[in-house]
Amino acid sequence: MQETQEQQYGTERLVAFSDGVFAFAITLLCVDVINAFPHLPSSATDGQLRDALLGLWPSFFSYALSFCLVGIYWAAHHRTFYYITSSNTTLIWLNLALLMFIAFLPFSTSLLDEYTDSIVITAFYAATMTIISLFSLLIWEYAAFKHRLIPADLDERTIRLFRWRGGISLALFLISIGLAFFNIWLAKVSWLAIFLIRPLLLRQFVKRRP
């Protein structure tokens, strides 16, 4: 009983630390938008201020996109650790690798904002999200393998559902890397597919439930 409580406490600490990193990343995203606004004098006219705000649309797009993606992965992280009942050294390092790239995302976002038409930067952002998706999936695969860190009675359908959810995200961002070298705007549109295509595919998976 005491060992179970210690394992649960260790998992709770891991989740709490992760929440802090997710919050830190979101804060940095907002700071980048603030810094992107040009330093106009207090005597600036409404027309100048309007033009300055309209000129920030790439920053707003990058901020909103990354904010929503961080939110999706934060929610996925909580869903995952709802079923992960204990932790070990490997899981901790996999989680740290995920958090390293979550904290790195504001840098990729700032580059995407500054170099809107760059093929390399578009592919770089997609690669960052691909790595985040990969480690998010690896955390679940490692914990679920032979029910290593999840309840022994957790059904296979739930395990596969989490695998599908992570695999779809990984595939979408991986494909977008190639799309960036074909058409950067098509690559960026494909990122929005995670909000549309993934829920539809998961809904089809749920409908197949016997």
N, C-alpha and C positions, 0 to 999 in steps of 0.2 A: 504494500500500500504506500509506504513511504517513497519507494523508488518511482512509483507511478506519479506521485505528486511532484517529485523532483523533475521528472521528465516533462510534465505538463508545465511546470514553472519555467523550465528552460525554453520550451516552445513559446510561451507567452512573452518572455524577454526577447526572443528572436523577432516575434511579430511587432513588439513595441519599438524595437530599434529600427525595423524596416519601415514602420509608419513614419518615424522621424525623417528617414532618408527620402521617402516619397514626398513628405511635406516640404523638405528642403529643396528638392528639385522643382516643385511647383512654385515655390517662392522665387527661385532664381529665374524661372521663366517670366514672371511678372516684372522682375527688376530689369530684364533685358528690354522689355517693351517700354518701360519708363525711360531708360537710357537712350532709346531710339528717337524719342521726341526731340526735335531741334530746339536749341536754346534761343528762343525769341525774346526780344526786349519786352518789358511790361507795357510799352506803348504800341505793341503790335496790333494791327487792325483785325477785325473779325474775319476778313477775307484771308489774311495771312494765316490766322489760326486754323481756319477751315481747311485751307490748302495743306497745312502741316499735318492735320489729322487725317485727311484723305490720303496723303502720301505715306501714311503708316499702315496702309492696308496689308502689305506683305508681312509686317510685324504682327498685326492682329491675326492674320491667317496662321502664321507659324505658331503663335502663342496659343490660339484656340485649338489647333490640331494637336500640339504636344500636350497641352493641358488635358484634353479629352483622352489621349492615349495613356498618359500617366494615370488618369483616373480609372481607365479600363484595367490596366495592369495592377493597380492597387486593389481594385475590387476582386480581380482574379487571385491575387495573392491571399486575400482574406478567405476566399472560398476554398483555396487549396489548403490553407493551414487550419481550416475548420475540421478537415478530415485527418490531417497529420497530427498524431497524438503524442509523438515523441521526436527527439532530434539526436543527431550524432555529429561528429566532426565533419564528415563529408557533406551532410545537408547544410551545415553552417557555412561551409566554403562555397557551395553552390549558390546559396542565398546571398552571400557577400559579392559573388561575381555578378549576380543580377543587379544588386544595389549599386555596384560600381558603374554599370552602364546606365542605370536610371539617373544617377547623379551626373553622368556625362552628357545626358540628353540635352540639357540647356545649351551646352556648347554647340552641339550639332544643330540645334534650333536657331541659334544666333547666326551661324554660317548660312543656313537656309534662308534666313531673313535678309542677310546682306548680299548674298550672291544668288538672287532669285532665278536667274536664267542659266546657272551653271550645271552642266551634266554631272561633273565630278561631285559637287556638293549635294546634289539631289540623290545620287547613288550612295554617298557617304551617310546621309540621313537615313536612307532605307536600310543600309548595312547596320547602322546603330540599332534600329528597331528590330532588325532580324536577329541580332545577337541577344537583345532583351527577350524576344520571343523564344529563342532557343533555350536560354537559361531558365526561363519561366516553365517551359515544358520539361526540361531536365529535372527540375526540382520535383515535379509530380511523378515523373517516370522512376526516379530513384526511390522516392518514398513508397510508391505503389508496387514496385517490383517484389513479387512474392509477399505482398502485404508487409513490407519491411518496417514502415513507420506509420502505417494506417491500421484501423481496426481490422481484425481478422475476418469479421463478418460483413465487411463492406462489399456490396455486390459488384460483379464485373461490369454491369451496365454503367454504373456511376463512374467507375474507373475509365471506361472507354469514352464516356462523355467528356471527361476532363482532358483526355488525350486528343479527342477531336477538337475541342475548343482551343487548345494550345497549338495543335498541328495546323489548323486553318490559318491562324494568325501568322505562324511562321512561314507558311507557304505564300501567303499574300505579300508579305514584305520581301521575301526572297525573290519572287517574280518581279516585284517593282524595281529591284536593282537592275535587272535586264531592261525593263521598260525605260528606265532613266536614260539609257544610251540610245534608245529608239525615239522617245518623245518624253521630255521631262514633265510636261503637263499631264500626259497620260499616266505617268508614274504617280504624280501627286493625286490625281483623281482615284487611282487604284488604292491609295492609302485610306480614302474615305469608305472603301468597300468593307473595311473591318466593321464599320457601323451598320452596314446594310446586308452584305452577302453572308457574313459569319452568322448573324442571328437566323437568317433563312435556312442555312445549311444545318444549323443545330436544331432548328424546329423540325426539319425533315428527319433528323436522327431520332428525335423524341417521338415523332409520329410512328416510326417503325417499331415502337415498343409493342411486344406481343400482348 
